[in-house]
Amino acid sequence: MVVPRRLTRRCIECQGGMMEGEFQAIPTEVELPLFQKIDPTTYMPQIMRKYHYYEVYVCNNCGSLKMFLR
């Protein structure tokens, strides 16, 4: 599993702020109580199943939210 990495980039929307974000692996297994596990990929749309990582950015100036899949 990949440890979340903190990222920064210039805001696309307002051009004045910085976007703070993180890069992390999409979970492939979720543990539940009583030693049960579910596979979240069965609940994802088919187009998302080929991606393994995501990036989420939020601007500290205008509040714009951007998400990218890798």
PyMOL CGO cylinders between C-alpha atoms (Angstrom):
from pymol import cmd
from pymol.cgo import CYLINDER

trace = [
    CYLINDER, 0.00, 0.00, 0.00, 1.20, 3.49, -0.84, 0.3, 1, 1, 1, 1, 1, 1,
    CYLINDER, 1.20, 3.49, -0.84, 1.57, 6.02, 1.96, 0.3, 1, 1, 1, 1, 1, 1,
    CYLINDER, 1.57, 6.02, 1.96, -0.30, 9.27, 1.09, 0.3, 1, 1, 1, 1, 1, 1,
    CYLINDER, -0.30, 9.27, 1.09, 2.02, 11.89, -0.38, 0.3, 1, 1, 1, 1, 1, 1,
    CYLINDER, 2.02, 11.89, -0.38, 1.33, 15.60, 0.09, 0.3, 1, 1, 1, 1, 1, 1,
    CYLINDER, 1.33, 15.60, 0.09, 1.45, 17.60, -3.15, 0.3, 1, 1, 1, 1, 1, 1,
    CYLINDER, 1.45, 17.60, -3.15, 1.11, 21.27, -4.14, 0.3, 1, 1, 1, 1, 1, 1,
    CYLINDER, 1.11, 21.27, -4.14, 0.42, 22.94, -7.47, 0.3, 1, 1, 1, 1, 1, 1,
    CYLINDER, 0.42, 22.94, -7.47, -0.76, 26.27, -8.81, 0.3, 1, 1, 1, 1, 1, 1,
    CYLINDER, -0.76, 26.27, -8.81, -4.57, 26.67, -8.99, 0.3, 1, 1, 1, 1, 1, 1,
    CYLINDER, -4.57, 26.67, -8.99, -6.08, 26.29, -12.47, 0.3, 1, 1, 1, 1, 1, 1,
    CYLINDER, -6.08, 26.29, -12.47, -9.24, 28.28, -11.66, 0.3, 1, 1, 1, 1, 1, 1,
    CYLINDER, -9.24, 28.28, -11.66, -8.17, 31.43, -9.82, 0.3, 1, 1, 1, 1, 1, 1,
    CYLINDER, -8.17, 31.43, -9.82, -4.45, 31.62, -10.82, 0.3, 1, 1, 1, 1, 1, 1,
    CYLINDER, -4.45, 31.62, -10.82, -3.71, 33.23, -7.46, 0.3, 1, 1, 1, 1, 1, 1,
    CYLINDER, -3.71, 33.23, -7.46, -3.84, 30.37, -5.00, 0.3, 1, 1, 1, 1, 1, 1,
    CYLINDER, -3.84, 30.37, -5.00, -2.01, 27.15, -4.40, 0.3, 1, 1, 1, 1, 1, 1,
    CYLINDER, -2.01, 27.15, -4.40, -3.73, 23.79, -4.48, 0.3, 1, 1, 1, 1, 1, 1,
    CYLINDER, -3.73, 23.79, -4.48, -2.80, 21.31, -1.78, 0.3, 1, 1, 1, 1, 1, 1,
    CYLINDER, -2.80, 21.31, -1.78, -3.40, 17.67, -2.49, 0.3, 1, 1, 1, 1, 1, 1,
    CYLINDER, -3.40, 17.67, -2.49, -2.52, 14.08, -1.87, 0.3, 1, 1, 1, 1, 1, 1,
    CYLINDER, -2.52, 14.08, -1.87, -1.64, 11.04, -3.96, 0.3, 1, 1, 1, 1, 1, 1,
    CYLINDER, -1.64, 11.04, -3.96, -2.80, 7.66, -2.68, 0.3, 1, 1, 1, 1, 1, 1,
    CYLINDER, -2.80, 7.66, -2.68, -3.66, 4.14, -3.81, 0.3, 1, 1, 1, 1, 1, 1,
    CYLINDER, -3.66, 4.14, -3.81, -7.31, 3.27, -4.43, 0.3, 1, 1, 1, 1, 1, 1,
    CYLINDER, -7.31, 3.27, -4.43, -8.24, 0.65, -1.80, 0.3, 1, 1, 1, 1, 1, 1,
    CYLINDER, -8.24, 0.65, -1.80, -8.77, -2.86, -3.15, 0.3, 1, 1, 1, 1, 1, 1,
    CYLINDER, -8.77, -2.86, -3.15, -9.95, -4.37, 0.13, 0.3, 1, 1, 1, 1, 1, 1,
    CYLINDER, -9.95, -4.37, 0.13, -11.94, -3.05, 3.10, 0.3, 1, 1, 1, 1, 1, 1,
    CYLINDER, -11.94, -3.05, 3.10, -11.95, -4.87, 6.42, 0.3, 1, 1, 1, 1, 1, 1,
    CYLINDER, -11.95, -4.87, 6.42, -15.19, -5.08, 8.36, 0.3, 1, 1, 1, 1, 1, 1,
    CYLINDER, -15.19, -5.08, 8.36, -15.90, -6.24, 11.92, 0.3, 1, 1, 1, 1, 1, 1,
    CYLINDER, -15.90, -6.24, 11.92, -15.99, -9.99, 12.57, 0.3, 1, 1, 1, 1, 1, 1,
    CYLINDER, -15.99, -9.99, 12.57, -13.08, -10.76, 10.21, 0.3, 1, 1, 1, 1, 1, 1,
    CYLINDER, -13.08, -10.76, 10.21, -15.05, -10.03, 7.04, 0.3, 1, 1, 1, 1, 1, 1,
    CYLINDER, -15.05, -10.03, 7.04, -13.65, -8.28, 3.98, 0.3, 1, 1, 1, 1, 1, 1,
    CYLINDER, -13.65, -8.28, 3.98, -15.32, -6.74, 0.94, 0.3, 1, 1, 1, 1, 1, 1,
    CYLINDER, -15.32, -6.74, 0.94, -13.90, -5.89, -2.47, 0.3, 1, 1, 1, 1, 1, 1,
    CYLINDER, -13.90, -5.89, -2.47, -14.73, -2.22, -3.28, 0.3, 1, 1, 1, 1, 1, 1,
    CYLINDER, -14.73, -2.22, -3.28, -13.94, -2.72, -6.97, 0.3, 1, 1, 1, 1, 1, 1,
    CYLINDER, -13.94, -2.72, -6.97, -17.22, -4.60, -7.40, 0.3, 1, 1, 1, 1, 1, 1,
    CYLINDER, -17.22, -4.60, -7.40, -19.05, -1.35, -6.54, 0.3, 1, 1, 1, 1, 1, 1,
    CYLINDER, -19.05, -1.35, -6.54, -16.96, 0.88, -8.83, 0.3, 1, 1, 1, 1, 1, 1,
    CYLINDER, -16.96, 0.88, -8.83, -17.99, 1.79, -12.36, 0.3, 1, 1, 1, 1, 1, 1,
    CYLINDER, -17.99, 1.79, -12.36, -16.24, -0.34, -14.98, 0.3, 1, 1, 1, 1, 1, 1,
    CYLINDER, -16.24, -0.34, -14.98, -14.22, 2.61, -16.30, 0.3, 1, 1, 1, 1, 1, 1,
    CYLINDER, -14.22, 2.61, -16.30, -12.62, 3.22, -12.87, 0.3, 1, 1, 1, 1, 1, 1,
    CYLINDER, -12.62, 3.22, -12.87, -11.40, -0.35, -12.38, 0.3, 1, 1, 1, 1, 1, 1,
    CYLINDER, -11.40, -0.35, -12.38, -8.33, 0.12, -14.57, 0.3, 1, 1, 1, 1, 1, 1,
    CYLINDER, -8.33, 0.12, -14.57, -6.91, 2.86, -12.33, 0.3, 1, 1, 1, 1, 1, 1,
    CYLINDER, -6.91, 2.86, -12.33, -4.80, 2.17, -9.24, 0.3, 1, 1, 1, 1, 1, 1,
    CYLINDER, -4.80, 2.17, -9.24, -4.10, 5.63, -7.78, 0.3, 1, 1, 1, 1, 1, 1,
    CYLINDER, -4.10, 5.63, -7.78, -5.90, 8.92, -7.26, 0.3, 1, 1, 1, 1, 1, 1,
    CYLINDER, -5.90, 8.92, -7.26, -4.88, 12.55, -6.68, 0.3, 1, 1, 1, 1, 1, 1,
    CYLINDER, -4.88, 12.55, -6.68, -7.13, 15.10, -4.99, 0.3, 1, 1, 1, 1, 1, 1,
    CYLINDER, -7.13, 15.10, -4.99, -6.36, 18.84, -4.90, 0.3, 1, 1, 1, 1, 1, 1,
    CYLINDER, -6.36, 18.84, -4.90, -8.15, 21.68, -3.06, 0.3, 1, 1, 1, 1, 1, 1,
    CYLINDER, -8.15, 21.68, -3.06, -7.29, 25.36, -3.61, 0.3, 1, 1, 1, 1, 1, 1,
    CYLINDER, -7.29, 25.36, -3.61, -6.57, 27.34, -0.44, 0.3, 1, 1, 1, 1, 1, 1,
    CYLINDER, -6.57, 27.34, -0.44, -7.79, 30.55, -2.12, 0.3, 1, 1, 1, 1, 1, 1,
    CYLINDER, -7.79, 30.55, -2.12, -11.00, 29.78, -4.08, 0.3, 1, 1, 1, 1, 1, 1,
    CYLINDER, -11.00, 29.78, -4.08, -11.83, 26.29, -2.74, 0.3, 1, 1, 1, 1, 1, 1,
    CYLINDER, -11.83, 26.29, -2.74, -11.75, 24.63, -6.16, 0.3, 1, 1, 1, 1, 1, 1,
    CYLINDER, -11.75, 24.63, -6.16, -11.59, 20.80, -6.04, 0.3, 1, 1, 1, 1, 1, 1,
    CYLINDER, -11.59, 20.80, -6.04, -9.84, 18.69, -8.69, 0.3, 1, 1, 1, 1, 1, 1,
    CYLINDER, -9.84, 18.69, -8.69, -9.48, 14.89, -8.80, 0.3, 1, 1, 1, 1, 1, 1,
    CYLINDER, -9.48, 14.89, -8.80, -7.30, 12.84, -11.12, 0.3, 1, 1, 1, 1, 1, 1,
    CYLINDER, -7.30, 12.84, -11.12, -7.10, 9.06, -11.57, 0.3, 1, 1, 1, 1, 1, 1,
    CYLINDER, -7.10, 9.06, -11.57, -3.89, 7.22, -12.55, 0.3, 1, 1, 1, 1, 1, 1,
]
cmd.load_cgo(trace, "trace")
